Amino acid sequence: MSVLIENARILDPVDGFDTVGALCVQGSEILARGQIPDGFEPRRRIDGSGLWLIPGLIDLAARLREPGQEHKATVASETLAAARGGITSVVVPPDTEPPIDSPAEIELINRRARQACGVRVYVLGALTHQLEGQQLAEMAALMQAGARGVSNASKPLASLLVLRRALEYATTFGLTIVLSAQDPALTGSGCMHEGAVSTRLGLAGIPEAAETAALGAILALVEQTGARVHVARLSTRRGAEMIAKARADGLPVSADVAAHQLFLTEVDVAEYDPNCHVIPPLRGQRDRDGLRAAVARGDISAICSDHQPHEPDGKLGPFASTEPGISALETLLPLTLRLVEDGLLSLHDALARVTTGPADILGFAQGHLSAGARADFVLWDPTAMHEVRRKDWLSAGHNTPFFNWTFAGQVRETWVAGRPVWTRPAEDTA
Amino acid sequence: MTETQIAHPGARLPEPGPLPNRLQLTDDGQLRHMLTIEGLNRELLTEILDTAESFANMNEKAVKKVPLLRGKTIVNLFFEASTRTRTTFELAAKRLSADVLNVNINTSSAVKGESLLDTLRNIEAMNVDMFVVRHEESGAAHFIARHVAPGISVLNAGDGRHAHPTQALLDMFTIRRHKGDFTKLKVAIVGDILHSRVARSQIHALNILQTGEVRVVAPCSLLPADVDQLGVHVYNDLDAGLKDVDVIIMLRLQRERMEHAHLPSEHEYYQLFGLTSRRLQLAHPTCLVMHPGPANRGVEIESAVADGPHSVILEQVTYGISVRMAVMSMVMGAHQA
């Protein structure tokens, strides 16, 4: 089908394109951006007056909970939530149950994704067998089955020797290795940032060094092996500075941050709010500001949701025994654009952190609006005031600290491969 | 680029007043629950201590019972072993004529699947009026207070490392009985501050009562991060920390601190941080020696000191009953006339 979207403000971070004009879609691809080619006869015309047209978001970390944790969420429920949030591609970490350590799990997830709303679903394969941190997983088989990279999620590796061997083996196939920088012993039973707030609340803290010590070891092994490593979910200012220095030194490393880390701090844990129980933890204001600065500079080139939906019981208990994580697909784009309002970075740079940035990290072809690109895009209504409300929420996990936050702007429509996968219902405005 | 505090128009506005009070006080400032000392004001702490004073006088008489809580049901819900705290709560409840039910739940053997909330709902269904809760997790009392039916009060009898408010109150009561005015006092809390809910509650209480100086004395491996922000002076040397103090509060050292590499040995700890007769002489001549119990003699305190003339350790236990009677009667809105 051919579609013409007219009079929208087209914003494409790939080259800073910012023009009110037309986007022509032919089949699943973008035919032209800006002007209408001669002889283009669209079957459907959409008036985009007053709207922004941006590339669909690519989210580097979204737990969809299938297989194994369908009581929390499903591929169907969460891809629809992603679509509502303007996300058109999600990357699933391998810590499903069982973990994604064979082609069978990948096939299962792909099958579920085909039955769902159409949002593209990608997976990271396990770095080690069953994520146990001992033996290597069959990475070549995982790659052939479609894994976009390998990762041990947040599970520890037995030793730095295992990490070294895993980096070397993955590099054989040019695979990107996604690592979280958390020293398991220094993390211990910690459940929040170690500092004045953890002291006051009597909660076991996770020191900054849990991240920086692990990151130091990772960077040393990247230097040794030349492996292409992506560091997932930075939480400290010092960690961001280490990444900046490593990149300046020419190491093949990149990094991302979860959107909530750019807005919340340890103080938001307040009186044991389980919705602020996340790993890595919300840290101090200097960390938040340091992460923001690294996002602005581009040393952190991707912002992700780190989506972790939970059933209500998962968050019902004393703080430390609740399950960590935020249901975050539906707030990724609003929070990212809030960074522009806050004066942190330009609109194009903000969009790049959720489109071209993550695309470059895992080698995706989408994430921009050039002619020939996949027709994955979002129509954004910049004038609609949008309060985050439980009744509009599509994720099966209601565990978010952002209910009742109000944002300027809202997703009007989300398109994947030239088809609308989500359209805002009339009542979903506030 | 913005690196300062950013006001988000959409963010929830902080509600007025110190946070814990939204849960534990009624709108007119009365105690609804007793979860933590933090955030309570001096007037309320003083009122509790005054109320406890009247019960203490009664407890020294032949007839030790008043009908203030007759017909009320109080449940001691203990997820963590305790003898002294539970028995003093039980005795306090009985002296107020309440019915008492003791429920001990060994969490390590608790069947997975029965959540804390399930346990709570089941007991709640028996129409109880108050829970006295001890739990190994910080924030457990807050969690329970948030989820109990309206009208049920929750008393925190110790949650993880977070708070043990009635212990701190009985310590304040003991200090006040001996010393009167807090503003001129120097108080040293010595030992495992990191893992101590007692120390945290004492620090809040001492500061609210405007104590002249609050010190903590410990090796760095037993101090929590940024402890000075609780409003204390930090000493790593016991001799320096005891100089001229009016009250010494010794904390119990758990054996597992050696296993988890916080300390090398009990022996070295005693050499450096044990309260001995010699060290006691560094303090003010009328110094009180306190301990929340049970004391490890020869580990954190010399027997001669624990049993010596400065020690008020057994008085603390006695006053624990009066203080708990005061808190129980106040949360039930049954202030003694």
Interface residues (C-beta under 8 A of the other chain):
Chain A: E194 G195 A196 S198 T199 R200 L201 G202 L203 A204 G205 P207 F263 A270 E271 Y272 Q285 D289 R292 A293 A296 D313 L316 G317 P318 F319 A320 S321 R338 D342 G343 L344 L345 E387 N404 W405 T406 F407
Chain B: M1 T2 E3 T4 Q5 I6 H8 P9 G10 A11 R12 L19 P20 R22 L23 E38 S115 L116 L117 H135 E137 S138 G139 A140 H142 F143 D159 G160 R161 H162 A163 R197 R200 P224 A225 D226 V227 Q229 L230
